[in-house]
Amino acid sequence: MAGSPTARRRRLSIELKKLREHSALTCAQVGAALDWSGSKVNRMETGSGRVQPSDIDALCRFYGTSDELREFLKSLARQAKVRGWWQVHGAGVPEWFNIYIGLEQDASTFRQYQCEVVPGLMQTEAYASELHKTGAHMSDEDIAKAVRVRMERQAMLKQPDAPDAWFIVNEGALRHVIGDQGLMREQLERVLATADLPSVTLQVLPFDSGTYPTTGSFTMLGFPAPEDPDVVYRDGITDAVYLEGEHHVREYTRAFDGLRAAALSPQRSALLIESIVKDYAR
């Protein structure tokens, strides 16, 4: 079973939808049979509404499931209510990003392309703080909380069961000075140190790479359980998009493969970053 509350809620939604589709019924039909609204059933299946163990009992009686499956689903429903460690930071972490962190904690594969900034899992505290100060209209306290969460998230790359993480970073993100050159020198040294971790692969997409898929930044998360489909994540200023459909995942996988082919090898990427570090040291 996946570990974070977000992943449990997602798994529960998937299992409930499978039960309904196996019965060849609509949300409205299930709702009518249980004296619920069809929208309540839909919210359960999309993870947008809290599911009570009593709801699971009613659904499992209606679908005629085994006792074992009923208890498993009730366990998912109970554990989905547990708060993740990152949620104690309140306004420092937007609600739409809470979802992403929960999924990230359970990912077994991690693929990310960043075209504007250094990946969050490689950022120093000073770099992350500078990013949050710009245009976010956050209090100093909330900025400190947001930065703390970002630093704590980075521990996942050093765990024995760390996800297989592959980063592609546009050269422009490495040369764009955030703060000052001293800050950037420390930041790129952190990037090199992170790239040395056994679970991490880093490539740089150089300015002279020619044509490549123009997608904007995105992240793809894969999960160990075959029942949990891959997720494509893209964020903006005030919200985020989560894509799970096979078509979306296939096309973003194709785009990532194109970016990987256009980027420098990990060895040449490290050499380029080292040369930029020397530029910042002058």
N, C-alpha and C positions, 0 to 999 in steps of 0.2 A: 504494500500500500504506500502511495506517495506520502511524504512527510509533512509538508506545510498545510495550514488550514486552507489556503487558496487551492492547492492541488487536490485536497480531499473534497472540497466543494465542487471543483470541476469534475472530478471522477464521479461523484454522486449524480451530478447533472447528466453526465454521459450515460450512466447506468439506468436512470429513470427514463430517459428518452428511448433507450434501446428496448425497455420493457413495453412502453406504449407502442412503438413502431412494430414490435413483434406481435402485438395484439391487433394491429391494423386499425387503430383508433385515432381520432383526432384529439387535440387538447380539449376541445369543447365537449366531445362525447365523454371523455373521462371525467371532466368536471361535472357534467350533468349527472352522471351515475353516482358521484360521491357528494352531490349537493354543494359543489364548489363552482367557482367561475372557471371558464377555460383559461383566463389570463393567469390564475393562480397556478394551474398546471404548467403553463408556459414559463412562468417565472422560476418554478422549480427546475425545469429542464434547461434553462439558460443561466442558472446561477445568480439571477438578479433578485431572488427572494430567499429568505431563510426557510429551511425545511426542518420541521419539528419531527422528533421520533414518532409522535402520534400520526403525523401525515404519512410516514413510511409504513406504519402498521396498516392504515387504511388502503394505501396503494397496493401493498403486497397481498392483502386479502382479496382485493379486486382483481389483481393480475394472477392470483393463484401461485405465488412463488413458494419456494422451499423456505423452511425455517432458517436454514443457514444463510441464504441470501438476504432474508429480511433482517437478521441480526447484523450482517455485514453492512447493509445500507444504513441501519440505525446507528451503527458505530461511526460511519462516515459523517452522518448528520450531526452527531454529538461533537465529534472532533473538529468539524468545520467551524464551530463556534469559538474555538480557542483563538486568542489573539496571537499574532506573530510577533517576534521580538522587535521588529521594526515599527509596529503600530503604536508603541508607547511614546513615540516622538511626536504624535499629534500633527499639528499644522506643518511641521517640517517635512512631512511626506504626504503629497496629495493623494486623495482616495484612489484616483485612476492609476497612480504609480504603485500603490499598495498591492494591487492585483499582480503587477509585473514582478515585484520582488518575491511574492509568494511562489510564482511559477519558476523564477530564476533559482530559488533555493532547492528545487527538486529536479532541475534539468540535468541530463546526463551528457548532452552535447550543446554547445554554445557557439553560434556563428554570428559575427557582428561586423558590419561595415560602418565606419565613421568617416564622414567627409568634411566635418567642420571643427570638431574638437577631439581631444584625446579621449579614448574610451573611459567611461566612468570607473571600470574595474582596474584601471591603470593610473588613475589620477592621484596626485599628492593632495594633502589637505589644503595647502595654499592655493593650488590651481582650482580645486573644486570651490573653494570659498570665493575666489574672484568671479567665477562663472555665476554663482548664485547672487552675487551683489548686483549684477547687471540686469536691469529691467524686470526683476522678479517681484519687486515691491514687498519683500519679506522683512520681518523684523530681524535684528541681530540674533535674537534667541532662536528664531526659526531657521535662520541660515546655519547657525551652529548645529542644530539638530539634523538638518538635511545633510550637512557635511559628515557628521558622525555616522549616520546611516550608510552613506557611501563608503566610508572607510571600513565599516564593519562588514559590508557586503564583500569586500575584497578578500576576506579570509577564505571564502569558498574555493579560491584558486590554489590554496595551499593545503587543503584537506586531503587525507589519504584517498577519499572517493571523489576528488575534484572532477568536475565535468571536463570533457575533451573540448577545450576552448580554442577557437580560431578567430583571430582579429585581422581585419584589413583596414588600414588607416590611410586616408589620402595625405599626400605629402603636405598639402596646404594646411592641414590641421597641426602638423608638427612645426611649421614655420610661422604660423599665426601667433604672434606674441601676446600672451595673456599675462597681465601684470607687468613684469619686466624681464630682461634677458636672464637675470640670475634665477628667477622663478622658473623660467622655461628650461634652463640648464638642469636644474634639479628635477623638473618634470620628465624630461627625456631620459635622464638617468634612471628614473623610476620605471619608465617604459621598457628600457633595456633589461632591467632587473626582473621585471614581470615576465618578459619574453623568455627568460632563462628557466622559468619554472617548467617542470616536466610535462605538465598538462596543457601548456600554452604554445600556440603557434602564432607568429606575428609576421604579416607582410605589409609593405608600404606600396601604395599605388603612386608611382612617381608622376611628376608633371609631364614627362615625355612619353607616357604610356600609350598614347594614341587613343583610339576610340575604345569605349568600354560601356557597360550598361549604366545609364544615368538614372539611378533609383532614389537618391537621397539616402540618408542613414537608415539602417534597419537592423534588427536582431532576430535570429531564428533560434528557437529553443526546442530541443528534442528530449524525450523522456524515456526512462527505462522500461515502463510498462507498455506493451503494444496497444493496450486499450486507450492510452492517452495520446492523442494525435499531436503532431508538431504544431508550434505556434509561431507566427510571424508578428513581431511587435514593432510599431512605429509610433513615436510620440511627437507632440507639438507643444505649444505654449500652455494650453489649458486642458488638453485631453490627450488620449492615446487611442490607437486602433489596434485591435487584436484580430488576426486573420487565421482561421483554422481550416478552411476548405482545402481540399486536395489541389484544386487549380491554383490557389494562391501560394500554397507551400511549394508546389512544383515550379512555378514561375520564379519565385524568389530563390529557390535552390539553383535554378538555371542562371539567374543573375549573379548569385554569389560565386558560382563556378566561373563565370565570365570575368568577374573582378579578380578572382584568384589567378586566373591565367594571365591577366594583364599586369598584375602586380609583380614586384621584385621577389626573388626567392627569400626565404627567411634570413639566409646568410648575407645576401646583398642588402636586404632591408636594414639589418643591424649595422652594416658599414655606413649606409646613408645616414642613419640616425646618429651614429658616432661623429660623422662629419658635421652635422648640424649642431651637435653639442659643442664641438670645437669653435664653431662660428659664434655661439652664444657666450663662450668663455673669453672672447677677445675684448 
